[in-house]
Amino acid sequence: MLTINNVKIKGISATVPHKEVNNIDFAQYYGEKETLKLIDSIGVKHRYISTDNITSSDLCLESANRIINSLSWERNDIGAIIFVSQTPDYQLPATACILQSKLNLPDTTLAFDINMGCSGYIYGLQIASSLVSNGIKKVLLLVGDTISKLIKTGDRSTEFLFGDAGSATALEYEEGSNITFELGSDGAGWENIVARQPIPSTNSRAAHYSYLEMNGAEVFSFTLTRVPKLVNNFLNNLSLKAEEIDLAIYHQANLFMLKHLFKKSKLSEEQTVTSINHYGNTSCASIPLTLCYSSKREKYNNTLLVGFGVGLSWGAAICDLSDTLLLPVEVMNNDN
C-alpha cells in the first residue's frame, strides 16, 4: 500500500464516439432468445464504437480540451501528459507526444505512454500522482481505448461486450490532499486476455492491431478470487469499513461479475454506480467514464476505485472527490 501526499484530482471528463450500437440487433445472427440471454448476462444493451477515422487519442483529445477549458488551466502550466491505452495511434512514436502537440502544450512537457488495460486507470493515476507529489504541479492523465477494433466477428465472448471511450483526468499539487493505492499483478495468467493474431488493416491512423482473445471462465475465476481479497484487505489496512465508502467505482467488466464483487465486499447498490448498460466495457477508460456518468451523485468523500483484468493485473485507490469537477459524458459529434 502506498499513500501519495499533496495531490488532488481537480477534474475528470470522458468522451465516447458518436456511433451507437444496440446489442439486440445481434438477434438477426443469433436469434432473439440467445441474444437476450447474452445481454442479460453481461448487462450491455448499448455501446458506442469508433469508426475507422476515430482513434483512442481523438477521444482523449476531446476530453482533454474540455477539462482544461472547464478548469481554466493555463496550458503552459501543464508539466506532464501520460497516455494509457492498449490501442495507440501507432506502434511508435508514443501517442502522448502527438497529443502534446495537438493540445499546444509547451515543449517542456514530459510525455509518455503506458500500455495497460482494465487496471490501467489505477496504474496511471498512481504514476501521475507521484509526478505531482514530486514537483510537477499539474499533470494530465489521458486514458482511453478503442477495443471494438480488436473484436473478431462471431466471437460471442467479446462482440457483445466492448465499447470505446477516452478520458482526461487533471491532477494538481494541493497540500493536505492525498490518494492511497494498492497495485499488483500475476503475469502467469497473461494468456487469458491476449491479442496476438494480426488483423489485416489499411488504416494509416492505427497501429497494427491483433484480434482480442479472452478466456471468460478463467477471467471470471481470477476476478472473483483476487478482487474481493484486494478490496477487503485494502479497506482493512485503511481502517475503513465497507459502509464508510461513499462511492465505489469498479472497472466495468460485466454486470453479472460486478454484482458478485459488490456482494463479496458488502457494498450496497446505493454505494455503487455501473455504466456498462449504456457504454459496455470500455477497458481502461471504464472507471473515469463511470465517474463522469455518476456526476449527479452527492457524496464522494471516500471514493473507492478498483481496476482488474488484462495482465493479469489489479489495483485499488481511495481518494476524496467531493470537490472534483466531473463533467457529464460527451458524445463526439462526428468523425475528425
N, C-alpha and C positions, 0 to 999 in steps of 0.2 A: 504494500500500500504506500502511496506517495501523495503528500499534500503539497501543492504548489501555491505559494503565497503571493499576494498583491496582484492578482489577475482577475479581471471581470469580463464576462460575456456581455457586451453592450447591445448587440443586436443580431438577429438571425432573419434571413429571408430564404425563400425557396421558390423554384420555378419548374414547371412541367411543360413539355411540348404541347402543341395545340391539337394533335391528332388523338382523338379519344377512341378507345376500343371497348366494346361491350362483350363480355365473355359469353353471353347467351347466344351470340352469333355462331359460336362453335357447334351449335346444335345441328347445323347443316352437314357437319362432318361426322359427329359422334352420336347424334341422336339427342333428343331433348332430355330424356331421363338420365343418361350418363353425364351430360353437360351440367345439369342442375346439381347432380351429386358431387361433381368436382368443385363447382362454385361454392356449394355449401361447406365443403370440407376445408378448402383453403381460404375462403372468405373474401374472394376477389370478384367483384361484379364489374367494375370499371377500371381501366388503366389508361395512361397516356403514354404513347410511344413516339419515338423520333422518326422522322423521315430521313432519307439519305443525306439531306442537306443540313441536318441538325446534329451537332456533336455534344458531348458532355461539357466541353468548355463553353459552348454557346449558352447552355442553360446556366452554368455558373457565372458567366459574364453578366447575364441579365440580373441575376441575384445580387452580384457584387455591386453593380451600379445602383441598384435600388437601395441597398443597405448603406452604402457610402453617402448617397444623397439624403437619405432619411435621417442619418445621424449627423449630417453636416460636417463630415470628416474632410479635412484637407488632404488631398491625395499625396502631397509631398511629405506628410507625417507618417505614412504607412511604411514601416521598415521591413516587412516580410510578407510574402504571399506563398501559401502552401496549397498545392492541388492534390487532393486524394481521389484516386479513381483506378478502376481496372480497365477502363475504356478511354485511354488518352487519344489525343488527336493523331499523333504519330508515334512510331517507336522511339524516335528522337527528332527534335530536341524535347526537353521537358516542357509539358504544356503550360506549366507555371510561368515560364519565360515568355511564351506567347501572350498569356493573359496579362503579364506585367506591362507589355507594350500596349495592348488593347485598352487597358484601364488607365493608361497615361500615368503610371506610377514612376517615381524618379529612378534613375539608373543606380542609385544606392540601395535599391530594394533587393533583399535576399529572396530568391525564388527557387523552389524545388518541388518535385513530385513525390508522392508516396503511393505505392501500389498495394492498396488494401481494399477489401470489400466490406462484408457485413459488419465488422467491428472497426472499420476504417475511420468512422467519425470520432470514436473514443480515442483511438491512436493519434489521429491528427490533432485532436483537442489537447491531448497531453503535451505533444511536441510544441504546438503553438503557445500553450500556457507557459511552458519552460522558457521560450524565447522572450515572452513578455516579462516574466519574472526576473530575467537576467539582463534586461536593459533595452530591449526593442519595445518601445512604448505602445505601438499599435501594430497588430498583426491581422491579416485577412486569411481565414481558413476557407478554402473553396472545396466542397465535397460533392461529387456527382458521378453518375454512371448512366450509360445507355445500354443496359444489359439486354434489352429487347433485340439488339442487333446480333447477339450471340445465340439466339434461340433457333433450334432446328425444327422446321415444320413437322408436325406429327409426334413430337416429344411431349407427351401429356404431363410429365413431371415438371416441365418448365414453361410451356407456351401459354398456360392459363395464369401464370403467377407474376411475371416480371413486368414492371413499368419503368419509365425513365424519369429522372429528375436531377436538378442541380441546385446547390445551396451555397450560401455565403454566411459565415459567422465572423463577426467583428469582435476582436479581443483587445482590451486596453489595460494599461497599468492602473491599478487602484489600490491604495494602501488599505489593509484590513480585510480585503476580499480574497477568498481562496477557493480552490477546487481540489477535491481529493479523488485519486484514481486507483484502480486495481486492474492490471492487464496480465494476459497470459496467452500461451499458445501450445499446441500439441501437433507438430508437423507430421507425426506418424499417420494422421488421418487425412493427409493432403489430397489423396485421390478421390475422396468422397464428394468434393466440389472442384472440378478442374475444367480447363479449356485447352485442348491440345490438337484437335482436328481442324486444320486451317479451313477458313471459309473463303471461297472464291470471291474476289471483290474488285470492282473497277473504280471505287470511290477514292479520289485522291485526297480527301479530307479525313481519312480514317486510317488508323494503324491496321496492320494485317491481323485481323481477329480470328479466333477459333471458336467452334461450337461449344457451348456450355454443356457439361455432363454433370448430373447430380444423382447421387445415391440417396434417395429420400429417406429410406429406412435407417441408414447409418447416421445421417444428419439429424434425424429426429431423436435417435438414441443418444447421440453426443449431446444434443441440446438439453434434453430432459435430465441428463446426468450431471452436466457441467454447470449450466446456468443457475439453477436454484442454489447449488452449493456456493457459487460465486457471489450471488446476491445476499444470501443469508449470512455468510461469513463476513462480507463487506460491511453490512449493516451492523453486525455484532461488534466488529472492530471499531466502528464509529460510535458505539454505544447508542445506536438508534433502533427503535422498534418499528416494525412494518407499518403500524398505524400512525407513526410520526412522519411518514413520507407524504408530502402534499401532492406530488405528481410523479408518476413513473412512466417513462417513455422507453419502450424496448424496440430493438430492430424488428421491423415488420416482416417476419419470416413467413408465417401463415397463421390464420386466425385460430385454427384448432390447436396449434402449438402454443400460441400466446396465452390462450385460456388456461392451459395446463401450467404454464410457467407462473402466471399470476397466482393461481391457486396454491402452488407449492411454496410461494413466498408470502402467502397470506395478504395479498394485495387485492383490495376491493375494486369493483367497477368504477366507483367514484374517484379512486386514486389513479386510474389508468386511462389512457387515450389510445385508440387504434385508428389508423388511417388506411389500412390495407384494403378495405372495401372500396374505397374511391380511387386509390392510386396504385394498388398492387405492391409487390415487394420491389422497392426502388434501391436495393443494395445499400451502399454506403451512405446514400442520401436519406434513408428512411427515417432516421432519428431527427435531424433538423427539419425535414418535411413535416413530420408528425408534430413537432413542437409548434411550427407555424400553423398547422391545422388546428391545434389546441389553443390558439391565441385568444379565445374568449373565456378561457378559464380564469379564476380569480387567485388561486393560491399556488405559488411557485417557490416558496422559501426553501424547502427541502426537495429539490428536484433530482430524481434518480434517473440516470441514463444508462442503458445496457445494450451492448452490441455483442454479436456472436455469429460464427459461421465460418466462411471460407478461410482455409489456412492449415488446419483448423485454429481458430483464434477467438479470444473473448476479451471483453473489457467493460468496466463499470465506472461511472463518475457520479459524484454528488456535488451539487452546486446550488447557489441561490440565484434564481432568475426572476425574482419578484419585481425588479425594475428594469428588466431586459426588454428591449423593443423586439417584439415578434410580429413580423409583417405577415399578413394573410398570404396563402399560397397563390402565386400568379401563374396564369396560363399564357404562354407566348402567343402573340397574335398570329404570327406566320413564320415561314422559314426565313433564315438570314441569307 
